[in-house]
Amino acid sequence: MPRKNKRAPLEYQPSPTPYGNPRAPSWALAEGYEVREVVGDKEYRCPGCDHVVRPGQRHLVVVPAGAADERRHWHTDCWRRELRRIGVLRRSDSG
């Protein structure tokens, strides 16, 4: 008789919530923005690639200074690409 309560495959299980302060990597900080690293519990749409940031996926929340309702959830690599695009980050700075 098959089991009724099968476990979800590992690829669908969310990664554990990080402990400690939700600080962004130093390269991700930019003047005029508050940046935090988080693990979300719902889906978000990344403005950098227009793909889904899945629940349980570690990513960055970027909030423009003085505009809390303009906050966006970015994939880490998409935010790195955006900083390069606007000239805040050079290729040798990230890492």
PDB file of N, CA, C and O in Angstrom:
ATOM      1  N   MET A   1       0.847  -1.184   0.000  1.00  0.00           N
ATOM      2  CA  MET A   1       0.000   0.000   0.000  1.00  0.00           C
ATOM      3  C   MET A   1       0.890   1.244   0.000  1.00  0.00           C
ATOM      4  O   MET A   1       1.779   1.346   0.846  1.00  0.00           O
ATOM      5  N   PRO A   2       0.683   2.201  -0.926  1.00  0.00           N
ATOM      6  CA  PRO A   2       1.513   3.406  -0.982  1.00  0.00           C
ATOM      7  C   PRO A   2       1.255   4.321   0.210  1.00  0.00           C
ATOM      8  O   PRO A   2       0.171   4.332   0.793  1.00  0.00           O
ATOM      9  N   ARG A   3       2.280   5.082   0.547  1.00  0.00           N
ATOM     10  CA  ARG A   3       2.148   6.052   1.649  1.00  0.00           C
ATOM     11  C   ARG A   3       1.269   7.207   1.207  1.00  0.00           C
ATOM     12  O   ARG A   3       1.349   7.663   0.066  1.00  0.00           O
ATOM     13  N   LYS A   4       0.434   7.673   2.116  1.00  0.00           N
ATOM     14  CA  LYS A   4      -0.452   8.795   1.810  1.00  0.00           C
ATOM     15  C   LYS A   4       0.238  10.140   1.999  1.00  0.00           C
ATOM     16  O   LYS A   4      -0.065  11.094   1.282  1.00  0.00           O
ATOM     17  N   ASN A   5       1.142  10.227   2.933  1.00  0.00           N
ATOM     18  CA  ASN A   5       1.782  11.508   3.231  1.00  0.00           C
ATOM     19  C   ASN A   5       3.239  11.480   2.765  1.00  0.00           C
ATOM     20  O   ASN A   5       4.158  11.374   3.577  1.00  0.00           O
ATOM     21  N   LYS A   6       3.430  11.576   1.475  1.00  0.00           N
ATOM     22  CA  LYS A   6       4.773  11.572   0.906  1.00  0.00           C
ATOM     23  C   LYS A   6       5.465  12.887   1.202  1.00  0.00           C
ATOM     24  O   LYS A   6       4.829  13.937   1.295  1.00  0.00           O
ATOM     25  N   ARG A   7       6.763  12.814   1.348  1.00  0.00           N
ATOM     26  CA  ARG A   7       7.553  14.020   1.570  1.00  0.00           C
ATOM     27  C   ARG A   7       7.768  14.739   0.258  1.00  0.00           C
ATOM     28  O   ARG A   7       7.834  14.122  -0.806  1.00  0.00           O
ATOM     29  N   ALA A   8       7.876  16.049   0.349  1.00  0.00           N
ATOM     30  CA  ALA A   8       8.157  16.855  -0.849  1.00  0.00           C
ATOM     31  C   ALA A   8       9.589  16.587  -1.289  1.00  0.00           C
ATOM     32  O   ALA A   8      10.463  16.384  -0.446  1.00  0.00           O
ATOM     33  N   PRO A   9       9.848  16.581  -2.607  1.00  0.00           N
ATOM     34  CA  PRO A   9      11.232  16.423  -3.067  1.00  0.00           C
ATOM     35  C   PRO A   9      12.097  17.533  -2.510  1.00  0.00           C
ATOM     36  O   PRO A   9      11.611  18.636  -2.262  1.00  0.00           O
ATOM     37  N   LEU A  10      13.380  17.254  -2.311  1.00  0.00           N
ATOM     38  CA  LEU A  10      14.289  18.229  -1.705  1.00  0.00           C
ATOM     39  C   LEU A  10      14.349  19.539  -2.473  1.00  0.00           C
ATOM     40  O   LEU A  10      14.527  20.595  -1.865  1.00  0.00           O
ATOM     41  N   GLU A  11      14.204  19.499  -3.806  1.00  0.00           N
ATOM     42  CA  GLU A  11      14.296  20.733  -4.584  1.00  0.00           C
ATOM     43  C   GLU A  11      13.148  21.695  -4.300  1.00  0.00           C
ATOM     44  O   GLU A  11      13.245  22.876  -4.631  1.00  0.00           O
ATOM     45  N   TYR A  12      12.071  21.217  -3.697  1.00  0.00           N
ATOM     46  CA  TYR A  12      10.927  22.086  -3.394  1.00  0.00           C
ATOM     47  C   TYR A  12      10.895  22.543  -1.940  1.00  0.00           C
ATOM     48  O   TYR A  12      10.058  23.364  -1.565  1.00  0.00           O
ATOM     49  N   GLN A  13      11.792  22.023  -1.130  1.00  0.00           N
ATOM     50  CA  GLN A  13      11.809  22.426   0.270  1.00  0.00           C
ATOM     51  C   GLN A  13      12.592  23.722   0.409  1.00  0.00           C
ATOM     52  O   GLN A  13      13.682  23.846  -0.148  1.00  0.00           O
ATOM     53  N   PRO A  14      12.051  24.694   1.147  1.00  0.00           N
ATOM     54  CA  PRO A  14      12.759  25.973   1.292  1.00  0.00           C
ATOM     55  C   PRO A  14      14.043  25.816   2.088  1.00  0.00           C
ATOM     56  O   PRO A  14      14.143  24.959   2.965  1.00  0.00           O
ATOM     57  N   SER A  15      15.029  26.660   1.771  1.00  0.00           N
ATOM     58  CA  SER A  15      16.271  26.637   2.531  1.00  0.00           C
ATOM     59  C   SER A  15      16.011  27.244   3.910  1.00  0.00           C
ATOM     60  O   SER A  15      15.078  28.030   4.071  1.00  0.00           O
ATOM     61  N   PRO A  16      16.815  26.892   4.891  1.00  0.00           N
ATOM     62  CA  PRO A  16      16.579  27.386   6.247  1.00  0.00           C
ATOM     63  C   PRO A  16      16.780  28.890   6.346  1.00  0.00           C
ATOM     64  O   PRO A  16      17.576  29.475   5.612  1.00  0.00           O
ATOM     65  N   THR A  17      16.047  29.506   7.264  1.00  0.00           N
ATOM     66  CA  THR A  17      16.163  30.943   7.504  1.00  0.00           C
ATOM     67  C   THR A  17      17.521  31.226   8.128  1.00  0.00           C
ATOM     68  O   THR A  17      17.925  30.536   9.064  1.00  0.00           O
ATOM     69  N   PRO A  18      18.234  32.239   7.622  1.00  0.00           N
ATOM     70  CA  PRO A  18      19.540  32.532   8.210  1.00  0.00           C
ATOM     71  C   PRO A  18      19.387  33.093   9.616  1.00  0.00           C
ATOM     72  O   PRO A  18      18.400  33.757   9.931  1.00  0.00           O
ATOM     73  N   TYR A  19      20.374  32.818  10.450  1.00  0.00           N
ATOM     74  CA  TYR A  19      20.367  33.325  11.813  1.00  0.00           C
ATOM     75  C   TYR A  19      21.181  34.599  11.881  1.00  0.00           C
ATOM     76  O   TYR A  19      21.987  34.866  10.991  1.00  0.00           O
ATOM     77  N   GLY A  20      20.985  35.385  12.918  1.00  0.00           N
ATOM     78  CA  GLY A  20      21.737  36.613  13.091  1.00  0.00           C
ATOM     79  C   GLY A  20      21.084  37.775  12.364  1.00  0.00           C
ATOM     80  O   GLY A  20      19.898  37.739  12.034  1.00  0.00           O
ATOM     81  N   ASN A  21      21.882  38.806  12.123  1.00  0.00           N
ATOM     82  CA  ASN A  21      21.370  40.009  11.465  1.00  0.00           C
ATOM     83  C   ASN A  21      21.231  39.792   9.966  1.00  0.00           C
ATOM     84  O   ASN A  21      22.091  39.161   9.351  1.00  0.00           O
ATOM     85  N   PRO A  22      20.165  40.303   9.373  1.00  0.00           N
ATOM     86  CA  PRO A  22      19.983  40.148   7.926  1.00  0.00           C
ATOM     87  C   PRO A  22      20.776  41.197   7.146  1.00  0.00           C
ATOM     88  O   PRO A  22      20.199  42.012   6.427  1.00  0.00           O
ATOM     89  N   ARG A  23      22.095  41.169   7.293  1.00  0.00           N
ATOM     90  CA  ARG A  23      22.939  42.154   6.629  1.00  0.00           C
ATOM     91  C   ARG A  23      23.253  41.719   5.212  1.00  0.00           C
ATOM     92  O   ARG A  23      23.455  40.538   4.930  1.00  0.00           O
ATOM     93  N   ALA A  24      23.288  42.680   4.350  1.00  0.00           N
ATOM     94  CA  ALA A  24      23.661  42.415   2.960  1.00  0.00           C
ATOM     95  C   ALA A  24      25.179  42.353   2.871  1.00  0.00           C
ATOM     96  O   ALA A  24      25.867  42.918   3.721  1.00  0.00           O
ATOM     97  N   PRO A  25      25.716  41.677   1.857  1.00  0.00           N
ATOM     98  CA  PRO A  25      27.170  41.700   1.648  1.00  0.00           C
ATOM     99  C   PRO A  25      27.637  43.138   1.437  1.00  0.00           C
ATOM    100  O   PRO A  25      26.876  43.972   0.946  1.00  0.00           O
ATOM    101  N   SER A  26      28.866  43.426   1.799  1.00  0.00           N
ATOM    102  CA  SER A  26      29.365  44.812   1.712  1.00  0.00           C
ATOM    103  C   SER A  26      29.319  45.354   0.291  1.00  0.00           C
ATOM    104  O   SER A  26      29.083  46.548   0.101  1.00  0.00           O
ATOM    105  N   TRP A  27      29.539  44.506  -0.713  1.00  0.00           N
ATOM    106  CA  TRP A  27      29.509  44.982  -2.103  1.00  0.00           C
ATOM    107  C   TRP A  27      28.108  45.434  -2.514  1.00  0.00           C
ATOM    108  O   TRP A  27      27.968  46.237  -3.436  1.00  0.00           O
ATOM    109  N   ALA A  28      27.062  44.924  -1.837  1.00  0.00           N
ATOM    110  CA  ALA A  28      25.680  45.198  -2.242  1.00  0.00           C
ATOM    111  C   ALA A  28      25.165  46.536  -1.738  1.00  0.00           C
ATOM    112  O   ALA A  28      24.115  46.997  -2.185  1.00  0.00           O
ATOM    113  N   LEU A  29      25.878  47.164  -0.820  1.00  0.00           N
ATOM    114  CA  LEU A  29      25.418  48.422  -0.255  1.00  0.00           C
ATOM    115  C   LEU A  29      25.668  49.556  -1.233  1.00  0.00           C
ATOM    116  O   LEU A  29      26.735  49.633  -1.840  1.00  0.00           O
ATOM    117  N   ALA A  30      24.695  50.428  -1.386  1.00  0.00           N
ATOM    118  CA  ALA A  30      24.814  51.566  -2.292  1.00  0.00           C
ATOM    119  C   ALA A  30      24.218  52.794  -1.627  1.00  0.00           C
ATOM    120  O   ALA A  30      23.223  52.701  -0.907  1.00  0.00           O
ATOM    121  N   GLU A  31      24.824  53.933  -1.868  1.00  0.00           N
ATOM    122  CA  GLU A  31      24.329  55.177  -1.287  1.00  0.00           C
ATOM    123  C   GLU A  31      22.917  55.457  -1.791  1.00  0.00           C
ATOM    124  O   GLU A  31      22.636  55.356  -2.986  1.00  0.00           O
ATOM    125  N   GLY A  32      22.033  55.811  -0.856  1.00  0.00           N
ATOM    126  CA  GLY A  32      20.650  56.102  -1.221  1.00  0.00           C
ATOM    127  C   GLY A  32      19.729  54.900  -1.155  1.00  0.00           C
ATOM    128  O   GLY A  32      18.541  55.012  -1.455  1.00  0.00           O
ATOM    129  N   TYR A  33      20.268  53.737  -0.762  1.00  0.00           N
ATOM    130  CA  TYR A  33      19.471  52.517  -0.654  1.00  0.00           C
ATOM    131  C   TYR A  33      19.767  51.807   0.656  1.00  0.00           C
ATOM    132  O   TYR A  33      20.901  51.797   1.133  1.00  0.00           O
ATOM    133  N   GLU A  34      18.736  51.218   1.223  1.00  0.00           N
ATOM    134  CA  GLU A  34      18.910  50.300   2.350  1.00  0.00           C
ATOM    135  C   GLU A  34      18.787  48.895   1.758  1.00  0.00           C
ATOM    136  O   GLU A  34      17.803  48.585   1.085  1.00  0.00           O
ATOM    137  N   VAL A  35      19.785  48.049   2.007  1.00  0.00           N
ATOM    138  CA  VAL A  35      19.814  46.712   1.425  1.00  0.00           C
ATOM    139  C   VAL A  35      19.907  45.696   2.552  1.00  0.00           C
ATOM    140  O   VAL A  35      20.750  45.818   3.441  1.00  0.00           O
ATOM    141  N   ARG A  36      19.033  44.690   2.510  1.00  0.00           N
ATOM    142  CA  ARG A  36      19.022  43.609   3.515  1.00  0.00           C
ATOM    143  C   ARG A  36      18.980  42.269   2.793  1.00  0.00           C
ATOM    144  O   ARG A  36      18.360  42.140   1.737  1.00  0.00           O
ATOM    145  N   GLU A  37      19.638  41.284   3.366  1.00  0.00           N
ATOM    146  CA  GLU A  37      19.551  39.926   2.848  1.00  0.00           C
ATOM    147  C   GLU A  37      18.468  39.200   3.643  1.00  0.00           C
ATOM    148  O   GLU A  37      18.475  39.224   4.874  1.00  0.00           O
ATOM    149  N   VAL A  38      17.552  38.565   2.951  1.00  0.00           N
ATOM    150  CA  VAL A  38      16.433  37.889   3.609  1.00  0.00           C
ATOM    151  C   VAL A  38      16.147  36.552   2.934  1.00  0.00           C
ATOM    152  O   VAL A  38      16.657  36.254   1.854  1.00  0.00           O
ATOM    153  N   VAL A  39      15.323  35.767   3.597  1.00  0.00           N
ATOM    154  CA  VAL A  39      14.731  34.566   3.014  1.00  0.00           C
ATOM    155  C   VAL A  39      13.230  34.773   3.110  1.00  0.00           C
ATOM    156  O   VAL A  39      12.680  34.842   4.209  1.00  0.00           O
ATOM    157  N   GLY A  40      12.571  34.872   1.979  1.00  0.00           N
ATOM    158  CA  GLY A  40      11.138  35.166   1.963  1.00  0.00           C
ATOM    159  C   GLY A  40      10.293  33.929   2.159  1.00  0.00           C
ATOM    160  O   GLY A  40      10.768  32.805   2.001  1.00  0.00           O
ATOM    161  N   ASP A  41       9.042  34.143   2.502  1.00  0.00           N
ATOM    162  CA  ASP A  41       8.107  33.033   2.676  1.00  0.00           C
ATOM    163  C   ASP A  41       7.009  33.056   1.619  1.00  0.00           C
ATOM    164  O   ASP A  41       6.032  32.313   1.713  1.00  0.00           O
ATOM    165  N   LYS A  42       7.177  33.918   0.606  1.00  0.00           N
ATOM    166  CA  LYS A  42       6.233  33.942  -0.511  1.00  0.00           C
ATOM    167  C   LYS A  42       6.987  34.319  -1.781  1.00  0.00           C
ATOM    168  O   LYS A  42       8.165  34.672  -1.728  1.00  0.00           O
ATOM    169  N   GLU A  43       6.311  34.244  -2.910  1.00  0.00           N
ATOM    170  CA  GLU A  43       6.948  34.574  -4.183  1.00  0.00           C
ATOM    171  C   GLU A  43       7.006  36.080  -4.393  1.00  0.00           C
ATOM    172  O   GLU A  43       6.081  36.809  -4.033  1.00  0.00           O
ATOM    173  N   TYR A  44       8.107  36.532  -4.980  1.00  0.00           N
ATOM    174  CA  TYR A  44       8.274  37.918  -5.376  1.00  0.00           C
ATOM    175  C   TYR A  44       8.761  37.919  -6.825  1.00  0.00           C
ATOM    176  O   TYR A  44       9.241  36.899  -7.319  1.00  0.00           O
ATOM    177  N   ARG A  45       8.642  39.033  -7.488  1.00  0.00           N
ATOM    178  CA  ARG A  45       9.118  39.177  -8.870  1.00  0.00           C
ATOM    179  C   ARG A  45      10.349  40.075  -8.847  1.00  0.00           C
ATOM    180  O   ARG A  45      10.269  41.216  -8.392  1.00  0.00           O
ATOM    181  N   CYS A  46      11.472  39.584  -9.326  1.00  0.00           N
ATOM    182  CA  CYS A  46      12.720  40.344  -9.368  1.00  0.00           C
ATOM    183  C   CYS A  46      12.644  41.370 -10.495  1.00  0.00           C
ATOM    184  O   CYS A  46      12.363  41.002 -11.635  1.00  0.00           O
ATOM    185  N   PRO A  47      12.890  42.658 -10.201  1.00  0.00           N
ATOM    186  CA  PRO A  47      12.839  43.668 -11.255  1.00  0.00           C
ATOM    187  C   PRO A  47      14.035  43.598 -12.203  1.00  0.00           C
ATOM    188  O   PRO A  47      13.999  44.182 -13.286  1.00  0.00           O
ATOM    189  N   GLY A  48      15.080  42.898 -11.813  1.00  0.00           N
ATOM    190  CA  GLY A  48      16.267  42.808 -12.665  1.00  0.00           C
ATOM    191  C   GLY A  48      16.104  41.846 -13.822  1.00  0.00           C
ATOM    192  O   GLY A  48      16.574  42.118 -14.927  1.00  0.00           O
ATOM    193  N   CYS A  49      15.439  40.716 -13.582  1.00  0.00           N
ATOM    194  CA  CYS A  49      15.305  39.694 -14.623  1.00  0.00           C
ATOM    195  C   CYS A  49      13.850  39.352 -14.923  1.00  0.00           C
ATOM    196  O   CYS A  49      13.569  38.624 -15.876  1.00  0.00           O
ATOM    197  N   ASP A  50      12.927  39.868 -14.120  1.00  0.00           N
ATOM    198  CA  ASP A  50      11.497  39.602 -14.251  1.00  0.00           C
ATOM    199  C   ASP A  50      11.152  38.127 -14.038  1.00  0.00           C
ATOM    200  O   ASP A  50      10.134  37.645 -14.534  1.00  0.00           O
ATOM    201  N   HIS A  51      12.001  37.419 -13.303  1.00  0.00           N
ATOM    202  CA  HIS A  51      11.704  36.043 -12.916  1.00  0.00           C
ATOM    203  C   HIS A  51      11.293  36.011 -11.448  1.00  0.00           C
ATOM    204  O   HIS A  51      11.438  36.998 -10.726  1.00  0.00           O
ATOM    205  N   VAL A  52      10.784  34.875 -11.025  1.00  0.00           N
ATOM    206  CA  VAL A  52      10.282  34.722  -9.661  1.00  0.00           C
ATOM    207  C   VAL A  52      11.424  34.500  -8.682  1.00  0.00           C
ATOM    208  O   VAL A  52      12.355  33.744  -8.956  1.00  0.00           O
ATOM    209  N   VAL A  53      11.341  35.169  -7.536  1.00  0.00           N
ATOM    210  CA  VAL A  53      12.182  34.858  -6.377  1.00  0.00           C
ATOM    211  C   VAL A  53      11.338  33.901  -5.555  1.00  0.00           C
ATOM    212  O   VAL A  53      10.318  34.300  -4.992  1.00  0.00           O
ATOM    213  N   ARG A  54      11.745  32.664  -5.480  1.00  0.00           N
ATOM    214  CA  ARG A  54      10.930  31.615  -4.862  1.00  0.00           C
ATOM    215  C   ARG A  54      10.925  31.694  -3.330  1.00  0.00           C
ATOM    216  O   ARG A  54      11.872  32.203  -2.730  1.00  0.00           O
ATOM    217  N   PRO A  55       9.865  31.192  -2.707  1.00  0.00           N
ATOM    218  CA  PRO A  55       9.846  31.136  -1.238  1.00  0.00           C
ATOM    219  C   PRO A  55      11.017  30.310  -0.735  1.00  0.00           C
ATOM    220  O   PRO A  55      11.334  29.262  -1.298  1.00  0.00           O
ATOM    221  N   GLY A  56      11.655  30.780   0.319  1.00  0.00           N
ATOM    222  CA  GLY A  56      12.783  30.071   0.899  1.00  0.00           C
ATOM    223  C   GLY A  56      14.108  30.388   0.239  1.00  0.00           C
ATOM    224  O   GLY A  56      15.149  29.914   0.693  1.00  0.00           O
ATOM    225  N   GLN A  57      14.093  31.175  -0.817  1.00  0.00           N
ATOM    226  CA  GLN A  57      15.325  31.518  -1.528  1.00  0.00           C
ATOM    227  C   GLN A  57      15.939  32.763  -0.919  1.00  0.00           C
ATOM    228  O   GLN A  57      15.254  33.767  -0.724  1.00  0.00           O
ATOM    229  N   ARG A  58      17.229  32.701  -0.618  1.00  0.00           N
ATOM    230  CA  ARG A  58      17.935  33.857  -0.071  1.00  0.00           C
ATOM    231  C   ARG A  58      18.060  34.912  -1.163  1.00  0.00           C
ATOM    232  O   ARG A  58      18.472  34.602  -2.281  1.00  0.00           O
ATOM    233  N   HIS A  59      17.707  36.161  -0.846  1.00  0.00           N
ATOM    234  CA  HIS A  59      17.753  37.245  -1.826  1.00  0.00           C
ATOM    235  C   HIS A  59      17.907  38.576  -1.103  1.00  0.00           C
ATOM    236  O   HIS A  59      18.004  38.610   0.124  1.00  0.00           O
ATOM    237  N   LEU A  60      17.928  39.661  -1.847  1.00  0.00           N
ATOM    238  CA  LEU A  60      18.115  40.993  -1.269  1.00  0.00           C
ATOM    239  C   LEU A  60      16.836  41.808  -1.369  1.00  0.00           C
ATOM    240  O   LEU A  60      16.138  41.774  -2.382  1.00  0.00           O
ATOM    241  N   VAL A  61      16.541  42.541  -0.303  1.00  0.00           N
ATOM    242  CA  VAL A  61      15.448  43.524  -0.326  1.00  0.00           C
ATOM    243  C   VAL A  61      16.122  44.879  -0.399  1.00  0.00           C
ATOM    244  O   VAL A  61      16.933  45.229   0.459  1.00  0.00           O
ATOM    245  N   VAL A  62      15.780  45.640  -1.431  1.00  0.00           N
ATOM    246  CA  VAL A  62      16.393  46.941  -1.673  1.00  0.00           C
ATOM    247  C   VAL A  62      15.317  48.014  -1.516  1.00  0.00           C
ATOM    248  O   VAL A  62      14.284  47.985  -2.185  1.00  0.00           O
ATOM    249  N   VAL A  63      15.587  48.964  -0.611  1.00  0.00           N
ATOM    250  CA  VAL A  63      14.626  50.028  -0.315  1.00  0.00           C
ATOM    251  C   VAL A  63      15.282  51.375  -0.596  1.00  0.00           C
ATOM    252  O   VAL A  63      16.261  51.725   0.064  1.00  0.00           O
ATOM    253  N   PRO A  64      14.767  52.141  -1.559  1.00  0.00           N
ATOM    254  CA  PRO A  64      15.312  53.492  -1.773  1.00  0.00           C
ATOM    255  C   PRO A  64      15.106  54.349  -0.523  1.00  0.00           C
ATOM    256  O   PRO A  64      14.080  54.240   0.149  1.00  0.00           O
ATOM    257  N   ALA A  65      16.077  55.190  -0.219  1.00  0.00           N
ATOM    258  CA  ALA A  65      16.006  56.049   0.967  1.00  0.00           C
ATOM    259  C   ALA A  65      14.754  56.919   0.909  1.00  0.00           C
ATOM    260  O   ALA A  65      14.505  57.605  -0.082  1.00  0.00           O
ATOM    261  N   GLY A  66      13.979  56.880   1.973  1.00  0.00           N
ATOM    262  CA  GLY A  66      12.780  57.702   2.078  1.00  0.00           C
ATOM    263  C   GLY A  66      11.597  57.220   1.251  1.00  0.00           C
ATOM    264  O   GLY A  66      10.610  57.944   1.119  1.00  0.00           O
ATOM    265  N   ALA A  67      11.669  56.033   0.700  1.00  0.00           N
ATOM    266  CA  ALA A  67      10.564  55.533  -0.132  1.00  0.00           C
ATOM    267  C   ALA A  67      10.305  54.056   0.186  1.00  0.00           C
ATOM    268  O   ALA A  67      10.529  53.182  -0.652  1.00  0.00           O
ATOM    269  N   ALA A  68       9.837  53.795   1.389  1.00  0.00           N
ATOM    270  CA  ALA A  68       9.638  52.412   1.839  1.00  0.00           C
ATOM    271  C   ALA A  68       8.666  51.637   0.955  1.00  0.00           C
ATOM    272  O   ALA A  68       8.804  50.422   0.809  1.00  0.00           O
ATOM    273  N   ASP A  69       7.697  52.311   0.368  1.00  0.00           N
ATOM    274  CA  ASP A  69       6.731  51.605  -0.481  1.00  0.00           C
ATOM    275  C   ASP A  69       7.305  51.280  -1.864  1.00  0.00           C
ATOM    276  O   ASP A  69       6.630  50.645  -2.674  1.00  0.00           O
ATOM    277  N   GLU A  70       8.535  51.706  -2.143  1.00  0.00           N
ATOM    278  CA  GLU A  70       9.215  51.382  -3.405  1.00  0.00           C
ATOM    279  C   GLU A  70      10.188  50.213  -3.248  1.00  0.00           C
ATOM    280  O   GLU A  70      11.014  49.975  -4.129  1.00  0.00           O
ATOM    281  N   ARG A  71      10.100  49.481  -2.134  1.00  0.00           N
ATOM    282  CA  ARG A  71      11.047  48.385  -1.909  1.00  0.00           C
ATOM    283  C   ARG A  71      10.823  47.281  -2.936  1.00  0.00           C
ATOM    284  O   ARG A  71       9.700  47.032  -3.373  1.00  0.00           O
ATOM    285  N   ARG A  72      11.915  46.630  -3.307  1.00  0.00           N
ATOM    286  CA  ARG A  72      11.876  45.560  -4.296  1.00  0.00           C
ATOM    287  C   ARG A  72      12.731  44.396  -3.826  1.00  0.00           C
ATOM    288  O   ARG A  72      13.725  44.581  -3.124  1.00  0.00           O
ATOM    289  N   HIS A  73      12.338  43.211  -4.215  1.00  0.00           N
ATOM    290  CA  HIS A  73      13.062  41.979  -3.888  1.00  0.00           C
ATOM    291  C   HIS A  73      13.873  41.569  -5.117  1.00  0.00           C
ATOM    292  O   HIS A  73      13.309  41.294  -6.177  1.00  0.00           O
ATOM    293  N   TRP A  74      15.196  41.528  -4.968  1.00  0.00           N
ATOM    294  CA  TRP A  74      16.113  41.250  -6.066  1.00  0.00           C
ATOM    295  C   TRP A  74      16.853  39.938  -5.835  1.00  0.00           C
ATOM    296  O   TRP A  74      17.209  39.613  -4.703  1.00  0.00           O
ATOM    297  N   HIS A  75      17.083  39.183  -6.915  1.00  0.00           N
ATOM    298  CA  HIS A  75      18.064  38.102  -6.833  1.00  0.00           C
ATOM    299  C   HIS A  75      19.410  38.770  -6.559  1.00  0.00           C
ATOM    300  O   HIS A  75      19.660  39.876  -7.036  1.00  0.00           O
ATOM    301  N   THR A  76      20.270  38.112  -5.802  1.00  0.00           N
ATOM    302  CA  THR A  76      21.566  38.693  -5.460  1.00  0.00           C
ATOM    303  C   THR A  76      22.367  39.047  -6.712  1.00  0.00           C
ATOM    304  O   THR A  76      22.923  40.142  -6.793  1.00  0.00           O
ATOM    305  N   ASP A  77      22.434  38.155  -7.674  1.00  0.00           N
ATOM    306  CA  ASP A  77      23.197  38.428  -8.894  1.00  0.00           C
ATOM    307  C   ASP A  77      22.558  39.531  -9.738  1.00  0.00           C
ATOM    308  O   ASP A  77      23.268  40.277 -10.412  1.00  0.00           O
ATOM    309  N   CYS A  78      21.250  39.645  -9.713  1.00  0.00           N
ATOM    310  CA  CYS A  78      20.578  40.713 -10.460  1.00  0.00           C
ATOM    311  C   CYS A  78      20.904  42.077  -9.866  1.00  0.00           C
ATOM    312  O   CYS A  78      21.097  43.042 -10.605  1.00  0.00           O
ATOM    313  N   TRP A  79      20.969  42.169  -8.520  1.00  0.00           N
ATOM    314  CA  TRP A  79      21.317  43.442  -7.875  1.00  0.00           C
ATOM    315  C   TRP A  79      22.775  43.789  -8.180  1.00  0.00           C
ATOM    316  O   TRP A  79      23.098  44.956  -8.401  1.00  0.00           O
ATOM    317  N   ARG A  80      23.652  42.793  -8.192  1.00  0.00           N
ATOM    318  CA  ARG A  80      25.059  43.021  -8.541  1.00  0.00           C
ATOM    319  C   ARG A  80      25.150  43.575  -9.972  1.00  0.00           C
ATOM    320  O   ARG A  80      25.903  44.514 -10.229  1.00  0.00           O
ATOM    321  N   ARG A  81      24.391  42.998 -10.886  1.00  0.00           N
ATOM    322  CA  ARG A  81      24.368  43.451 -12.275  1.00  0.00           C
ATOM    323  C   ARG A  81      23.839  44.891 -12.366  1.00  0.00           C
ATOM    324  O   ARG A  81      24.360  45.699 -13.136  1.00  0.00           O
ATOM    325  N   GLU A  82      22.801  45.206 -11.577  1.00  0.00           N
ATOM    326  CA  GLU A  82      22.226  46.558 -11.572  1.00  0.00           C
ATOM    327  C   GLU A  82      23.240  47.579 -11.059  1.00  0.00           C
ATOM    328  O   GLU A  82      23.354  48.671 -11.615  1.00  0.00           O
ATOM    329  N   LEU A  83      23.968  47.234 -10.012  1.00  0.00           N
ATOM    330  CA  LEU A  83      24.983  48.155  -9.492  1.00  0.00           C
ATOM    331  C   LEU A  83      26.077  48.407 -10.528  1.00  0.00           C
ATOM    332  O   LEU A  83      26.577  49.525 -10.647  1.00  0.00           O
ATOM    333  N   ARG A  84      26.443  47.378 -11.270  1.00  0.00           N
ATOM    334  CA  ARG A  84      27.424  47.568 -12.346  1.00  0.00           C
ATOM    335  C   ARG A  84      26.852  48.464 -13.443  1.00  0.00           C
ATOM    336  O   ARG A  84      27.547  49.330 -13.975  1.00  0.00           O
ATOM    337  N   ARG A  85      25.586  48.249 -13.772  1.00  0.00           N
ATOM    338  CA  ARG A  85      24.945  49.014 -14.838  1.00  0.00           C
ATOM    339  C   ARG A  85      24.908  50.507 -14.515  1.00  0.00           C
ATOM    340  O   ARG A  85      25.137  51.341 -15.391  1.00  0.00           O
ATOM    341  N   ILE A  86      24.619  50.841 -13.255  1.00  0.00           N
ATOM    342  CA  ILE A  86      24.523  52.253 -12.880  1.00  0.00           C
ATOM    343  C   ILE A  86      25.880  52.830 -12.452  1.00  0.00           C
ATOM    344  O   ILE A  86      25.961  53.998 -12.074  1.00  0.00           O
ATOM    345  N   GLY A  87      26.944  52.017 -12.510  1.00  0.00           N
ATOM    346  CA  GLY A  87      28.291  52.500 -12.257  1.00  0.00           C
ATOM    347  C   GLY A  87      28.720  52.548 -10.811  1.00  0.00           C
ATOM    348  O   GLY A  87      29.742  53.159 -10.497  1.00  0.00           O
ATOM    349  N   VAL A  88      27.968  51.920  -9.915  1.00  0.00           N
ATOM    350  CA  VAL A  88      28.332  51.916  -8.494  1.00  0.00           C
ATOM    351  C   VAL A  88      29.360  50.828  -8.209  1.00  0.00           C
ATOM    352  O   VAL A  88      30.198  50.991  -7.322  1.00  0.00           O
ATOM    353  N   LEU A  89      29.311  49.748  -8.928  1.00  0.00           N
ATOM    354  CA  LEU A  89      30.169  48.588  -8.672  1.00  0.00           C
ATOM    355  C   LEU A  89      30.980  48.284  -9.922  1.00  0.00           C
ATOM    356  O   LEU A  89      30.449  48.251 -11.031  1.00  0.00           O
ATOM    357  N   ARG A  90      32.274  48.062  -9.726  1.00  0.00           N
ATOM    358  CA  ARG A  90      33.121  47.610 -10.828  1.00  0.00           C
ATOM    359  C   ARG A  90      33.295  46.103 -10.691  1.00  0.00           C
ATOM    360  O   ARG A  90      33.124  45.557  -9.601  1.00  0.00           O
ATOM    361  N   ARG A  91      33.625  45.446 -11.754  1.00  0.00           N
ATOM    362  CA  ARG A  91      33.774  43.989 -11.767  1.00  0.00           C
ATOM    363  C   ARG A  91      34.736  43.500 -10.693  1.00  0.00           C
ATOM    364  O   ARG A  91      34.491  42.453 -10.095  1.00  0.00           O
ATOM    365  N   SER A  92      35.812  44.215 -10.430  1.00  0.00           N
ATOM    366  CA  SER A  92      36.797  43.799  -9.433  1.00  0.00           C
ATOM    367  C   SER A  92      36.321  44.029  -8.005  1.00  0.00           C
ATOM    368  O   SER A  92      36.908  43.472  -7.077  1.00  0.00           O
ATOM    369  N   ASP A  93      35.271  44.836  -7.792  1.00  0.00           N
ATOM    370  CA  ASP A  93      34.774  45.139  -6.439  1.00  0.00           C
ATOM    371  C   ASP A  93      33.947  44.015  -5.845  1.00  0.00           C
ATOM    372  O   ASP A  93      33.948  43.837  -4.627  1.00  0.00           O
ATOM    373  N   SER A  94      33.248  43.258  -6.660  1.00  0.00           N
ATOM    374  CA  SER A  94      32.340  42.227  -6.136  1.00  0.00           C
ATOM    375  C   SER A  94      33.127  40.981  -5.796  1.00  0.00           C
ATOM    376  O   SER A  94      34.184  40.702  -6.361  1.00  0.00           O
ATOM    377  N   GLY A  95      32.570  40.240  -4.848  1.00  0.00           N
ATOM    378  CA  GLY A  95      33.250  39.001  -4.568  1.00  0.00           C
ATOM    379  C   GLY A  95      32.909  38.490  -3.286  1.00  0.00           C
ATOM    380  O   GLY A  95      33.404  37.435  -2.890  1.00  0.00           O
TER     381      GLY A  95
END
